[in-house]
Amino acid sequence: MNVSEPPPEQLTVKITDMPMDERPREKLLQRGAEALTNAELLAIFLRTGTVGKSAIDLAKDLLEEFGDLRSLLGADQKRFCKAKGLGNAKYVHLQACVEMSRRYLRECLERGDILTSPEATRNFLMAELSGRPYEVFACLFLDTKNRVITFDEMFHGTIDGASVYPREIAKRALRHNASAVILSHNHPSGIAEPSRADITITKRLKEILELIDVRVLDHFIVGDGCYISFVEEGLI
């Protein structure tokens, strides 16, 4: 007599059936958030699964469907809500979480000397610029103690590039009474490698801003989960 296999939903392991220290919430409390996989973190956000799928199984399916966590977090409302197990409520919840993360990074950056926190600078710029479908050229304007005055998105362009006007950056620096600036822009292609045009405009901006006693401290190019610092690459 042949014994038929149980339907797939009966093979699903519920989170409550897992060992206590392997459940996402308990694991986070015991080991910290960094110990969790993307699927486990997403499962905590989802809270519940669907019929026949635990929250972890649903999270794995969503990551496979969207390709990666960045694509899921950056999906627009229509695309996000079409996925099984998601909807407007989860979209609102997720956008609130993403925005809180950005504001947290901004506050970390604004608390002290930016030169003593290169990691905070990098994390902030990657959170602000990564995943944009078009190029954005932005500036972090700093005071005499290298503290952040403001972050301004100066120019927006297409997927191929944005036109940069040095005069406008100089005018904005004077308006903010800035003593230094960190330049930044994203590459929608995902590749952070600087182009010849990137190097040329950086040198030109450095020369022009020096005339009004504003220092260019660095230029960050943000790609897909990566970045390039002109200072680290010896380009400034």
KEDO-343174 format. One record per residue (C-alpha): residue in one letter; x, y, z; residue number from 1. Coordinates in pm, 1 decimal. Layout:
+------+----------+----------+----------+-----+
: rest :        u :        v :        w :  nr :
+------+----------+----------+----------+-----+
:    a :        X :        Y :        Z : NUM :
...
+------+----------+----------+----------+-----+
//
This chain:
+------+----------+----------+----------+-----+
: rest :        u :        v :        w :  nr :
+------+----------+----------+----------+-----+
:    m :      0.0 :      0.0 :      0.0 :   1 :
:    n :    134.5 :    339.2 :    -97.6 :   2 :
:    v :    137.5 :    608.8 :    167.0 :   3 :
:    s :     70.3 :    949.1 :     17.7 :   4 :
:    e :    276.2 :   1244.2 :    131.2 :   5 :
:    p :    102.9 :   1511.5 :    337.1 :   6 :
:    p :     20.6 :   1834.9 :    157.1 :   7 :
:    p :    296.3 :   2103.4 :    166.2 :   8 :
:    e :    119.6 :   2310.4 :    428.2 :   9 :
:    q :    142.3 :   2022.7 :    675.2 :  10 :
:    l :    519.2 :   2012.1 :    630.8 :  11 :
:    t :    560.4 :   2372.5 :    734.4 :  12 :
:    v :    734.3 :   2418.6 :   1066.2 :  13 :
:    k :    555.8 :   2676.2 :   1277.4 :  14 :
:    i :    770.7 :   2930.1 :   1459.1 :  15 :
:    t :    615.6 :   2812.8 :   1786.4 :  16 :
:    d :    743.8 :   2460.5 :   1709.8 :  17 :
:    m :   1102.7 :   2581.2 :   1672.6 :  18 :
:    p :   1352.3 :   2564.1 :   1960.3 :  19 :
:    m :   1314.7 :   2874.4 :   2175.1 :  20 :
:    d :   1661.6 :   3011.1 :   2095.9 :  21 :
:    e :   1601.1 :   2978.8 :   1719.5 :  22 :
:    r :   1279.1 :   3178.2 :   1713.1 :  23 :
:    p :   1350.2 :   3520.6 :   1556.0 :  24 :
:    r :   1227.9 :   3734.3 :   1846.1 :  25 :
:    e :   1400.0 :   3528.7 :   2114.6 :  26 :
:    k :   1714.0 :   3504.2 :   1902.7 :  27 :
:    l :   1723.6 :   3883.0 :   1866.7 :  28 :
:    l :   1685.7 :   3932.6 :   2242.1 :  29 :
:    q :   1959.8 :   3680.9 :   2320.5 :  30 :
:    r :   2213.7 :   3754.8 :   2046.3 :  31 :
:    g :   2124.6 :   4096.5 :   1906.0 :  32 :
:    a :   1966.1 :   4198.0 :   1575.1 :  33 :
:    e :   2292.3 :   4150.6 :   1384.1 :  34 :
:    a :   2271.6 :   3773.5 :   1447.1 :  35 :
:    l :   1949.6 :   3739.2 :   1246.1 :  36 :
:    t :   1923.5 :   3665.8 :    876.4 :  37 :
:    n :   1729.8 :   3897.1 :    644.9 :  38 :
:    a :   1443.4 :   3647.5 :    642.9 :  39 :
:    e :   1433.8 :   3636.1 :   1023.4 :  40 :
:    l :   1432.6 :   4015.5 :   1052.2 :  41 :
:    l :   1158.4 :   4038.4 :    792.4 :  42 :
:    a :    958.1 :   3768.8 :    973.6 :  43 :
:    i :    957.6 :   3982.3 :   1290.2 :  44 :
:    f :    825.6 :   4273.5 :   1084.8 :  45 :
:    l :    556.8 :   4058.2 :    918.3 :  46 :
:    r :    451.5 :   3907.3 :   1254.2 :  47 :
:    t :    226.1 :   3647.4 :   1087.2 :  48 :
:    g :    245.3 :   3420.9 :    786.1 :  49 :
:    t :    -27.0 :   3296.6 :    553.3 :  50 :
:    v :   -218.5 :   2970.5 :    525.9 :  51 :
:    g :     37.6 :   2691.2 :    523.1 :  52 :
:    k :    334.5 :   2925.2 :    565.8 :  53 :
:    s :    503.4 :   3057.9 :    875.0 :  54 :
:    a :    622.4 :   3418.0 :    890.5 :  55 :
:    i :    976.6 :   3296.9 :    813.7 :  56 :
:    d :    859.0 :   3096.5 :    510.6 :  57 :
:    l :    665.2 :   3399.1 :    385.4 :  58 :
:    a :    969.9 :   3620.2 :    441.1 :  59 :
:    k :   1188.8 :   3384.4 :    236.7 :  60 :
:    d :    932.0 :   3381.1 :    -44.3 :  61 :
:    l :    917.1 :   3761.7 :    -48.4 :  62 :
:    l :   1295.5 :   3798.6 :    -58.0 :  63 :
:    e :   1308.0 :   3555.6 :   -348.1 :  64 :
:    e :   1026.1 :   3737.8 :   -527.8 :  65 :
:    f :   1178.1 :   4085.2 :   -488.2 :  66 :
:    g :   1538.3 :   3970.2 :   -527.2 :  67 :
:    d :   1679.7 :   4119.5 :   -208.6 :  68 :
:    l :   1591.4 :   4321.7 :     99.2 :  69 :
:    r :   1676.4 :   4656.1 :    -61.1 :  70 :
:    s :   1433.8 :   4597.9 :   -348.1 :  71 :
:    l :   1159.7 :   4499.5 :   -106.1 :  72 :
:    l :   1213.8 :   4805.5 :    114.8 :  73 :
:    g :   1232.3 :   5034.2 :   -187.7 :  74 :
:    a :    925.4 :   4898.6 :   -369.2 :  75 :
:    d :    646.6 :   5145.5 :   -438.1 :  76 :
:    q :    305.3 :   5097.8 :   -280.0 :  77 :
:    k :    143.9 :   4925.3 :   -578.4 :  78 :
:    r :    427.0 :   4676.7 :   -627.1 :  79 :
:    f :    457.3 :   4610.1 :   -253.6 :  80 :
:    c :     85.7 :   4549.7 :   -195.1 :  81 :
:    k :     55.1 :   4308.0 :   -487.9 :  82 :
:    a :    276.9 :   4055.3 :   -308.7 :  83 :
:    k :    101.0 :   3777.6 :   -119.2 :  84 :
:    g :     83.9 :   3841.8 :    253.5 :  85 :
:    l :    139.4 :   4216.8 :    221.6 :  86 :
:    g :    -95.8 :   4512.7 :    196.5 :  87 :
:    n :   -148.7 :   4878.4 :    276.4 :  88 :
:    a :   -114.2 :   4834.2 :    652.3 :  89 :
:    k :    224.2 :   4661.8 :    622.1 :  90 :
:    y :    335.2 :   4916.4 :    359.8 :  91 :
:    v :    258.5 :   5204.3 :    598.6 :  92 :
:    h :    433.3 :   5021.4 :    883.7 :  93 :
:    l :    741.5 :   4955.6 :    671.0 :  94 :
:    q :    768.9 :   5311.6 :    541.6 :  95 :
:    a :    748.3 :   5439.8 :    898.1 :  96 :
:    c :   1031.6 :   5204.4 :    999.2 :  97 :
:    v :   1247.4 :   5312.2 :    704.6 :  98 :
:    e :   1191.4 :   5681.0 :    778.4 :  99 :
:    m :   1271.2 :   5633.4 :   1147.1 : 100 :
:    s :   1598.9 :   5468.1 :   1042.0 : 101 :
:    r :   1687.6 :   5767.1 :    824.4 : 102 :
:    r :   1609.7 :   6012.3 :   1103.2 : 103 :
:    y :   1809.1 :   5806.4 :   1351.3 : 104 :
:    l :   2112.0 :   5814.5 :   1121.0 : 105 :
:    r :   2069.1 :   6188.5 :   1066.5 : 106 :
:    e :   2058.4 :   6253.5 :   1441.6 : 107 :
:    c :   2368.7 :   6038.5 :   1493.8 : 108 :
:    l :   2545.8 :   6247.0 :   1230.8 : 109 :
:    e :   2435.9 :   6581.0 :   1373.5 : 110 :
:    r :   2554.2 :   6516.5 :   1729.8 : 111 :
:    g :   2925.6 :   6581.5 :   1686.6 : 112 :
:    d :   3233.4 :   6635.3 :   1472.1 : 113 :
:    i :   3164.2 :   6464.4 :   1143.3 : 114 :
:    l :   3533.1 :   6386.3 :   1091.9 : 115 :
:    t :   3531.6 :   6161.1 :   1398.7 : 116 :
:    s :   3239.4 :   5955.9 :   1267.2 : 117 :
:    p :   3312.3 :   5849.6 :    908.6 : 118 :
:    e :   3093.7 :   5541.8 :    956.3 : 119 :
:    a :   2795.2 :   5756.6 :   1053.9 : 120 :
:    t :   2852.8 :   5974.5 :    747.6 : 121 :
:    r :   2869.1 :   5674.1 :    518.3 : 122 :
:    n :   2559.8 :   5510.4 :    669.8 : 123 :
:    f :   2359.6 :   5831.5 :    646.7 : 124 :
:    l :   2448.1 :   5898.2 :    283.1 : 125 :
:    m :   2379.9 :   5538.5 :    183.0 : 126 :
:    a :   2040.4 :   5548.8 :    354.9 : 127 :
:    e :   1953.1 :   5876.6 :    182.6 : 128 :
:    l :   2078.6 :   5805.2 :   -168.6 : 129 :
:    s :   2089.2 :   5429.8 :   -224.1 : 130 :
:    g :   1813.7 :   5285.5 :   -439.9 : 131 :
:    r :   1710.5 :   5612.0 :   -606.4 : 132 :
:    p :   1600.8 :   5546.5 :   -968.1 : 133 :
:    y :   1764.8 :   5872.5 :  -1080.9 : 134 :
:    e :   2087.4 :   6052.7 :   -995.1 : 135 :
:    v :   2088.6 :   6296.3 :   -704.0 : 136 :
:    f :   2376.9 :   6531.4 :   -623.1 : 137 :
:    a :   2370.9 :   6641.4 :   -259.0 : 138 :
:    c :   2583.6 :   6831.4 :     -9.6 : 139 :
:    l :   2643.5 :   6805.6 :    363.6 : 140 :
:    f :   2723.2 :   7160.1 :    475.8 : 141 :
:    l :   2935.2 :   7187.5 :    793.2 : 142 :
:    d :   3022.1 :   7461.2 :   1041.1 : 143 :
:    t :   3365.9 :   7559.2 :   1172.6 : 144 :
:    k :   3362.1 :   7263.1 :   1414.5 : 145 :
:    n :   3276.2 :   7018.3 :   1135.2 : 146 :
:    r :   2922.8 :   6974.3 :   1266.5 : 147 :
:    v :   2638.3 :   6924.3 :   1022.1 : 148 :
:    i :   2440.3 :   7238.5 :    939.3 : 149 :
:    t :   2213.4 :   7076.3 :    684.9 : 150 :
:    f :   2188.9 :   6815.1 :    411.7 : 151 :
:    d :   2069.1 :   6960.5 :     82.0 : 152 :
:    e :   1973.8 :   6772.3 :   -232.1 : 153 :
:    m :   2107.9 :   7018.4 :   -485.6 : 154 :
:    f :   2045.3 :   6864.6 :   -827.4 : 155 :
:    h :   1829.9 :   6583.5 :   -966.2 : 156 :
:    g :   1879.6 :   6415.0 :  -1299.2 : 157 :
:    t :   1809.9 :   6099.9 :  -1494.9 : 158 :
:    i :   1939.5 :   5748.1 :  -1459.5 : 159 :
:    d :   2250.1 :   5859.0 :  -1649.8 : 160 :
:    g :   2345.6 :   6169.3 :  -1454.9 : 161 :
:    a :   2260.7 :   6508.2 :  -1310.8 : 162 :
:    s :   2388.9 :   6848.7 :  -1416.5 : 163 :
:    v :   2593.8 :   7012.8 :  -1141.1 : 164 :
:    y :   2628.2 :   7392.2 :  -1117.6 : 165 :
:    p :   2920.6 :   7501.9 :   -897.4 : 166 :
:    r :   2781.5 :   7856.0 :   -862.8 : 167 :
:    e :   2464.8 :   7722.3 :   -695.6 : 168 :
:    i :   2666.7 :   7516.2 :   -447.6 : 169 :
:    a :   2882.2 :   7819.1 :   -364.8 : 170 :
:    k :   2569.1 :   8032.8 :   -313.0 : 171 :
:    r :   2416.2 :   7769.0 :    -85.3 : 172 :
:    a :   2738.6 :   7739.0 :    117.1 : 173 :
:    l :   2740.9 :   8116.2 :    172.9 : 174 :
:    r :   2371.9 :   8114.8 :    266.6 : 175 :
:    h :   2438.1 :   7849.9 :    533.1 : 176 :
:    n :   2761.8 :   8021.6 :    643.2 : 177 :
:    a :   2932.6 :   7686.1 :    593.0 : 178 :
:    s :   3303.6 :   7632.3 :    647.8 : 179 :
:    a :   3321.3 :   7292.3 :    479.8 : 180 :
:    v :   3119.0 :   7060.0 :    262.9 : 181 :
:    i :   3098.9 :   6690.4 :    185.8 : 182 :
:    l :   2981.0 :   6621.7 :   -167.0 : 183 :
:    s :   2779.2 :   6313.4 :   -250.3 : 184 :
:    h :   2582.7 :   6157.9 :   -530.4 : 185 :
:    n :   2442.6 :   5820.8 :   -624.7 : 186 :
:    h :   2489.2 :   5598.9 :   -926.8 : 187 :
:    p :   2152.8 :   5438.3 :  -1015.7 : 188 :
:    s :   2345.3 :   5170.4 :  -1206.5 : 189 :
:    g :   2456.3 :   5041.5 :   -866.1 : 190 :
:    i :   2826.3 :   5072.6 :   -951.5 : 191 :
:    a :   3003.5 :   5326.4 :   -731.8 : 192 :
:    e :   3316.2 :   5360.2 :   -945.0 : 193 :
:    p :   3384.1 :   5732.5 :  -1016.2 : 194 :
:    s :   3370.9 :   5844.4 :  -1377.2 : 195 :
:    r :   3607.7 :   6092.6 :  -1538.1 : 196 :
:    a :   3326.8 :   6351.2 :  -1515.8 : 197 :
:    d :   3291.2 :   6281.8 :  -1141.0 : 198 :
:    i :   3660.7 :   6345.8 :  -1085.7 : 199 :
:    t :   3658.7 :   6659.9 :  -1301.3 : 200 :
:    i :   3358.5 :   6821.5 :  -1129.8 : 201 :
:    t :   3502.4 :   6742.0 :   -785.9 : 202 :
:    k :   3828.9 :   6917.8 :   -867.9 : 203 :
:    r :   3639.8 :   7214.1 :  -1011.7 : 204 :
:    l :   3416.2 :   7244.3 :   -705.9 : 205 :
:    k :   3716.5 :   7222.2 :   -474.8 : 206 :
:    e :   3889.8 :   7507.6 :   -659.7 : 207 :
:    i :   3579.9 :   7729.4 :   -667.1 : 208 :
:    l :   3481.9 :   7671.4 :   -303.1 : 209 :
:    e :   3835.9 :   7742.2 :   -186.0 : 210 :
:    l :   3789.5 :   8097.0 :   -320.1 : 211 :
:    i :   3520.1 :   8155.7 :    -57.4 : 212 :
:    d :   3709.3 :   7967.7 :    217.5 : 213 :
:    v :   3491.0 :   7655.8 :    207.5 : 214 :
:    r :   3678.8 :   7325.3 :    223.1 : 215 :
:    v :   3571.2 :   7014.8 :     32.7 : 216 :
:    l :   3632.4 :   6735.8 :    283.7 : 217 :
:    d :   3526.1 :   6442.2 :     70.0 : 218 :
:    h :   3304.4 :   6323.6 :   -212.5 : 219 :
:    f :   3103.6 :   6003.3 :   -163.2 : 220 :
:    i :   2955.6 :   5805.7 :   -449.6 : 221 :
:    v :   2680.1 :   5568.8 :   -340.4 : 222 :
:    g :   2606.7 :   5253.9 :   -536.0 : 223 :
:    d :   2401.1 :   4944.3 :   -468.3 : 224 :
:    g :   2503.3 :   4855.9 :   -112.7 : 225 :
:    c :   2849.3 :   5006.1 :   -166.1 : 226 :
:    y :   3024.0 :   5341.9 :   -173.9 : 227 :
:    i :   3342.8 :   5513.1 :   -282.8 : 228 :
:    s :   3516.3 :   5785.7 :    -84.3 : 229 :
:    f :   3737.0 :   6019.4 :   -286.7 : 230 :
:    v :   3958.8 :   6073.9 :     16.8 : 231 :
:    e :   4007.1 :   5699.5 :     70.4 : 232 :
:    e :   4082.5 :   5654.9 :   -300.5 : 233 :
:    g :   4334.3 :   5942.5 :   -301.9 : 234 :
:    l :   4126.4 :   6145.1 :   -547.3 : 235 :
:    i :   4114.9 :   6458.2 :   -328.3 : 236 :
+------+----------+----------+----------+-----+
//
